[in-house]
Amino acid sequence: MGDNIDPERSATNMVLVGTGDVVADVRTRLAAVGLEPKAGQVVARELLVTASHAYFGGDGHTGRDGDWNQDRLAAWRTATVQFLQGEFGPNLVTVTLHLDESVPHAHVWVTTAVNVQKNGRGRPRKDGTKAAPVMGWTLNHDKVMGSGKEAFAARQDRYADAMEPLGLKRGQRQSKAHHRPIRKFYAELEDRVAAAEAERQAAREIRLQAEQDAIRADILRQGAEHATLLARQAQQAAEESRKATIAARTEAEESQRRAVQAEQEQIALLTNVKGERDTVEDDKRALGIFVKAHGIEREFDQWRADTKAVAALRQNKGPEWGQYEKSLAAYATDLNQYGTLRDIIVRRADRHLRFLLEVGAMALGHSSIIRNPARLVTDGIAAWLRLVGGNDLVQRHRTVVGWMREIWAAVVDAAIEEPQRNRGRER
């Protein structure tokens, strides 16, 4: 199923002619006229009929992705089938209307069976005459579809004439536009989306790094200010002590009094130092209150824990981590787009999680297995997803892991039971 198809709308597709099984419809038509295709013959031809989204819109509808004017859709469908039946008659074997893509369109299959006059076969009769010509069925692409570009252009003209009562006009003749395959278009679109996501992720990482640097710089500034204050106080205390020592030496007769005075000064100094130390502790408590008041304590603690978990998973690995992180980013993108669609996400997650839990983890130097991965690996993956997508992305990841464990457990149990059954048959 291509990325351009909405699986939730596939049930709205309609079979307008035939059974919808192209092979069966073609075989039914050939059997009805008694034909068995030969090698090299063109058995059937596929056509595509559609109109612009502007026609299917109107009255507040966009004309894209299921938002259609149902009256216009029904009128176009009826007129198209009438034209095709008049154009190809019984050779029109299958018409399927697709409504699970951006704009409604129909796939048409036409067989090349024609009833033509065939010359008499065999040797001439004794009287010199030949067998009379007879009518017979054969496969002839050019008689049914026409030959050359002009035949195809003429059919487009006839189709445009049939659609004119609906207000539709023919497309530009001999347009220089070239069709680009839908797979190539979506591949290029996916590349552009991936590039934009990479740029957004890089900008987010730069912003987070800047915020971290700002917090770190503020903490270092406050620490430096406190260290400067303590150093100034210590310098002042040393200067006082030096002066006291000089005074004691020069005033021998007052040594006892000076000693007492110096002791008192020391006590006062220690009291001041203790007071400053209490001030520093008060500032730390005030900083903690500020963090709590602004509601960032838990976020900061979670961010610090997640950063440590990712760093532990990476362990200074260079190219190996680059490949691993690419797989993480691809997995995160799938979680955002398909995290709630179990059938789609388990197919994509089977490839990503096998790499992240086993192959990639071992490349980073962590011994790990799918059924019981190392705690370091599972914590690192969850931490990385939270850093880039928040708790919602982690919750989706945990749901997908639960689904995958059920699938992997079933596969392992089947692999164990099969050899046991084989041994039973050998006995």
PEFEN-V324143 format. One record per residue. N is the residue number from 1. RES is the residue in one small letter. PSI is psi in whole degrees, -180 to 180 (* if undefined). OMEGA is omega in degrees with one decimal (999 if undefined). NEAR is the number of other C-alpha atoms within 10 Angstrom. Layout:
N;RES;PSI;OMEGA;NEAR
N;RES;PSI;OMEGA;NEAR
//
This chain:
1;m;123;-178.7;6
2;g;160;179.1;10
3;d;-18;-179.2;12
4;n;-3;-177.4;12
5;i;134;177.0;15
6;d;106;-175.7;15
7;p;-23;-179.4;13
8;e;-17;179.4;8
9;r;2;-178.1;14
10;s;-29;-179.6;13
11;a;-15;-179.6;10
12;t;-8;177.8;13
13;n;149;-173.8;15
14;m;138;172.1;14
15;v;115;-175.9;16
16;l;-32;178.7;16
17;v;139;178.6;17
18;g;-163;-178.2;17
19;t;-12;-174.4;14
20;g;-17;175.0;16
21;d;102;-172.4;12
22;v;-47;-176.9;18
23;v;-45;-179.8;13
24;a;-42;-179.4;13
25;d;-41;178.9;20
26;v;-44;-179.8;22
27;r;-38;178.2;16
28;t;-43;179.9;14
29;r;-45;-178.4;19
30;l;-37;178.8;20
31;a;-33;-178.8;11
32;a;-31;-179.2;9
33;v;6;174.9;14
34;g;37;-179.2;11
35;l;142;172.0;15
36;e;114;-174.8;11
37;p;146;174.4;12
38;k;161;-179.0;9
39;a;135;177.3;6
40;g;-11;-179.5;6
41;q;145;174.8;12
42;v;114;-175.0;15
43;v;-42;-176.4;19
44;a;164;-178.9;21
45;r;139;178.4;14
46;e;138;175.2;11
47;l;159;176.8;10
48;l;129;178.3;11
49;v;139;-178.9;15
50;t;-179;174.2;14
51;a;170;-177.5;17
52;s;158;179.6;14
53;h;-24;-179.6;18
54;a;-35;178.7;13
55;y;-44;-176.6;18
56;f;-7;177.4;24
57;g;-143;-179.4;18
58;g;155;-179.8;14
59;d;41;177.5;8
60;g;2;178.7;9
61;h;149;-179.3;16
62;t;-24;-177.6;16
63;g;10;-179.1;20
64;r;150;168.0;17
65;d;46;175.3;16
66;g;-12;-178.9;19
67;d;77;-173.3;16
68;w;155;170.5;23
69;n;110;-172.5;17
70;q;-33;178.6;13
71;d;-43;178.9;10
72;r;-40;178.8;14
73;l;-45;-179.4;16
74;a;-40;179.7;12
75;a;-43;179.4;12
76;w;-41;-179.2;19
77;r;-46;-178.2;17
78;t;-47;-178.4;11
79;a;-36;-179.1;15
80;t;-46;179.9;19
81;v;-40;178.0;17
82;q;-43;179.4;13
83;f;-46;-176.8;16
84;l;-39;178.6;17
85;q;-39;177.1;14
86;g;-30;-177.3;11
87;e;-40;-171.0;16
88;f;-12;177.5;15
89;g;-136;-177.1;12
90;p;-20;179.1;12
91;n;-13;175.3;20
92;l;106;-172.1;24
93;v;-29;-176.9;26
94;t;131;171.0;24
95;v;118;-178.8;26
96;t;123;178.6;21
97;l;123;179.8;20
98;h;122;-179.5;20
99;l;9;-178.0;22
100;d;17;175.0;20
101;e;-170;-170.9;19
102;s;-46;-176.8;16
103;v;139;178.8;19
104;p;141;175.9;23
105;h;162;-177.6;18
106;a;137;173.0;22
107;h;128;-172.4;15
108;v;133;176.0;21
109;w;129;-176.7;22
110;v;127;176.4;26
111;t;165;-174.6;26
112;t;27;-178.7;23
113;a;129;177.5;22
114;v;149;177.6;16
115;n;109;-174.2;12
116;v;164;177.8;14
117;q;130;179.7;12
118;k;136;179.7;13
119;n;151;178.7;13
120;g;141;-178.4;13
121;r;167;177.8;11
122;g;175;-178.1;8
123;r;155;175.9;10
124;p;150;178.1;11
125;r;172;-178.5;9
126;k;-29;179.4;7
127;d;6;177.1;6
128;g;-5;-180.0;7
129;t;160;177.8;9
130;k;165;178.3;14
131;a;144;-178.2;12
132;a;147;175.9;9
133;p;149;179.4;11
134;v;159;176.1;11
135;m;139;-179.3;11
136;g;158;-178.9;14
137;w;143;176.4;15
138;t;172;177.0;20
139;l;121;-178.4;22
140;n;104;-176.1;19
141;h;-47;-173.4;19
142;d;-33;179.6;12
143;k;-31;179.8;12
144;v;-47;-173.0;18
145;m;-17;-173.7;18
146;g;164;-178.5;14
147;s;146;177.6;11
148;g;165;-178.6;9
149;k;-32;-176.6;8
150;e;-34;178.8;10
151;a;-42;179.2;13
152;f;-42;179.1;13
153;a;-38;179.5;13
154;a;-39;177.7;12
155;r;-39;176.3;14
156;q;-39;177.6;16
157;d;-45;-178.1;16
158;r;-39;178.6;15
159;y;-40;178.3;19
160;a;-40;177.8;17
161;d;-40;-179.8;15
162;a;-30;-178.5;16
163;m;-8;-176.5;19
164;e;-38;178.0;12
165;p;-21;178.4;10
166;l;-3;-178.6;14
167;g;11;-179.6;8
168;l;148;178.4;15
169;k;153;-179.9;15
170;r;149;175.0;14
171;g;169;-177.2;12
172;q;130;177.6;8
173;r;143;177.2;9
174;q;43;177.9;7
175;s;144;178.2;7
176;k;-2;-178.4;7
177;a;145;179.1;7
178;h;136;178.4;6
179;h;135;174.7;6
180;r;123;-177.9;8
181;p;142;-176.0;9
182;i;-35;179.5;12
183;r;-39;178.7;12
184;k;-40;179.2;10
185;f;-48;-178.1;11
186;y;-31;176.4;14
187;a;-44;178.1;13
188;e;-39;178.9;12
189;l;-41;179.2;12
190;e;-39;177.8;13
191;d;-42;179.8;12
192;r;-40;178.3;12
193;v;-42;179.7;12
194;a;-40;179.2;15
195;a;-42;178.7;12
196;a;-39;178.6;12
197;e;-38;178.1;14
198;a;-41;177.8;14
199;e;-40;178.9;12
200;r;-40;179.7;12
201;q;-41;178.8;14
202;a;-42;178.7;12
203;a;-38;178.7;12
204;r;-43;179.8;14
205;e;-39;178.6;14
206;i;-42;180.0;12
207;r;-43;178.7;12
208;l;-41;179.5;13
209;q;-39;179.4;12
210;a;-41;178.5;12
211;e;-41;178.1;12
212;q;-43;179.3;13
213;d;-38;179.7;12
214;a;-43;178.7;12
215;i;-44;-179.8;12
216;r;-41;-179.5;11
217;a;-38;179.6;12
218;d;-41;178.0;12
219;i;-44;179.4;13
220;l;-37;179.1;12
221;r;-45;178.9;12
222;q;-41;177.6;13
223;g;-40;179.9;13
224;a;-40;178.6;12
225;e;-43;178.4;12
226;h;-40;178.9;17
227;a;-40;178.0;13
228;t;-41;179.4;12
229;l;-45;179.2;13
230;l;-39;179.3;16
231;a;-40;178.9;12
232;r;-41;178.2;12
233;q;-42;178.8;16
234;a;-39;178.8;14
235;q;-43;177.8;12
236;q;-41;179.0;13
237;a;-42;179.2;19
238;a;-40;179.6;12
239;e;-42;177.1;12
240;e;-43;179.4;15
241;s;-39;179.1;17
242;r;-43;178.8;12
243;k;-39;178.9;13
244;a;-40;-179.9;18
245;t;-43;179.3;16
246;i;-43;-179.9;10
247;a;-38;-179.6;16
248;a;-39;-179.6;19
249;r;-40;-176.0;13
250;t;-19;-178.7;11
251;e;73;-177.4;13
252;a;-38;-178.6;11
253;e;-19;-179.3;10
254;e;25;-175.4;12
255;s;-41;-179.1;15
256;q;-44;179.8;12
257;r;-40;178.9;13
258;r;-37;-180.0;18
259;a;-44;178.8;15
260;v;-43;179.9;11
261;q;-40;179.0;14
262;a;-40;179.2;19
263;e;-42;177.9;14
264;q;-41;178.3;12
265;e;-39;178.3;16
266;q;-42;179.5;15
267;i;-43;178.8;12
268;a;-41;179.6;13
269;l;-45;178.8;18
270;l;-37;177.2;13
271;t;-43;178.4;12
272;n;-43;180.0;14
273;v;-44;178.0;16
274;k;-40;177.6;12
275;g;-43;178.3;12
276;e;-38;178.4;16
277;r;-41;176.4;14
278;d;-36;178.3;12
279;t;-42;178.8;13
280;v;-44;179.1;16
281;e;-40;176.9;12
282;d;-40;179.1;12
283;d;-40;178.7;14
284;k;-45;178.7;13
285;r;-40;178.5;12
286;a;-37;177.3;12
287;l;-42;177.7;13
288;g;-41;178.2;12
289;i;-39;178.4;13
290;f;-43;-179.8;13
291;v;-44;179.5;14
292;k;-42;-177.7;12
293;a;-32;-179.8;10
294;h;4;174.2;8
295;g;30;-177.5;11
296;i;1;-177.8;12
297;e;-49;-178.4;15
298;r;-40;178.7;11
299;e;-40;-179.6;10
300;f;-43;179.4;13
301;d;-42;179.4;11
302;q;-41;178.8;15
303;w;-44;179.7;15
304;r;-42;179.5;11
305;a;-42;179.5;13
306;d;-40;179.3;21
307;t;-42;178.4;16
308;k;-39;-179.0;14
309;a;-43;178.3;20
310;v;-40;178.9;20
311;a;-39;178.4;15
312;a;-38;177.9;14
313;l;-40;-176.3;23
314;r;-46;178.6;21
315;q;47;174.2;12
316;n;29;176.6;11
317;k;138;-177.3;14
318;g;-96;-177.1;10
319;p;-36;179.9;11
320;e;-41;179.6;16
321;w;-36;178.6;18
322;g;-45;177.8;12
323;q;-39;-179.6;12
324;y;-42;-178.2;19
325;e;-32;174.5;17
326;k;-43;178.1;12
327;s;-38;175.4;18
328;l;-44;-179.2;19
329;a;-42;178.2;19
330;a;-40;178.2;14
331;y;-42;179.5;21
332;a;-40;178.2;23
333;t;-44;178.3;16
334;d;-39;178.4;16
335;l;-41;-180.0;24
336;n;-39;-174.5;14
337;q;-39;-170.6;11
338;y;15;-172.6;16
339;g;-25;-178.8;22
340;t;-5;-179.8;13
341;l;96;-170.8;11
342;r;-45;-175.7;14
343;d;-36;-178.2;10
344;i;-46;-172.7;13
345;i;-33;-178.3;19
346;v;-31;176.6;19
347;r;-42;-179.6;11
348;r;-42;-177.3;15
349;a;-28;179.5;24
350;d;-40;179.0;15
351;r;-46;-176.0;12
352;h;-47;-175.3;19
353;l;-35;175.6;21
354;r;-40;178.8;15
355;f;-47;-175.2;18
356;l;-39;-174.5;24
357;l;-21;-173.8;22
358;e;-68;-174.6;21
359;v;-52;-179.5;17
360;g;-39;-179.4;22
361;a;-41;178.5;25
362;m;-33;177.0;16
363;a;-30;177.0;17
364;l;-1;177.0;20
365;g;15;-179.3;13
366;h;123;176.0;19
367;s;124;-174.1;15
368;s;149;173.7;20
369;i;159;-173.6;14
370;i;-45;-174.0;17
371;r;-28;-179.4;13
372;n;71;-176.2;11
373;p;156;178.5;16
374;a;143;-179.8;17
375;r;-36;179.1;10
376;l;-39;-177.8;16
377;v;-49;-177.8;25
378;t;-40;178.2;17
379;d;-39;-179.9;16
380;g;-41;179.0;21
381;i;-47;179.8;22
382;a;-40;179.7;20
383;a;-42;-179.9;25
384;w;-44;-179.9;22
385;l;-37;179.4;24
386;r;-39;-179.4;18
387;l;-36;-176.0;19
388;v;-22;-174.7;15
389;g;-1;177.6;15
390;g;-177;-175.1;13
391;n;-29;179.5;14
392;d;-42;-179.7;12
393;l;-38;178.4;19
394;v;-39;179.4;21
395;q;-41;175.6;16
396;r;-42;179.8;17
397;h;-44;-178.7;21
398;r;-37;177.0;12
399;t;-45;179.8;13
400;v;-40;178.6;21
401;v;-40;177.0;16
402;g;-44;177.4;11
403;w;-45;-175.4;15
404;m;-35;178.5;22
405;r;-38;177.1;14
406;e;-44;-178.4;10
407;i;-47;-178.3;13
408;w;-38;179.5;14
409;a;-41;179.1;13
410;a;-40;179.7;12
411;v;-44;-179.3;11
412;v;-42;179.3;11
413;d;-40;178.2;10
414;a;-38;179.8;11
415;a;-30;179.9;11
416;i;-39;-175.8;11
417;e;-33;-176.9;10
418;e;-50;177.3;11
419;p;-34;179.4;11
420;q;-41;177.1;11
421;r;-39;178.9;10
422;n;-42;178.9;10
423;r;-36;177.5;9
424;g;-40;178.9;9
425;r;-35;178.1;8
426;e;-40;177.4;7
427;r;*;999;5
//
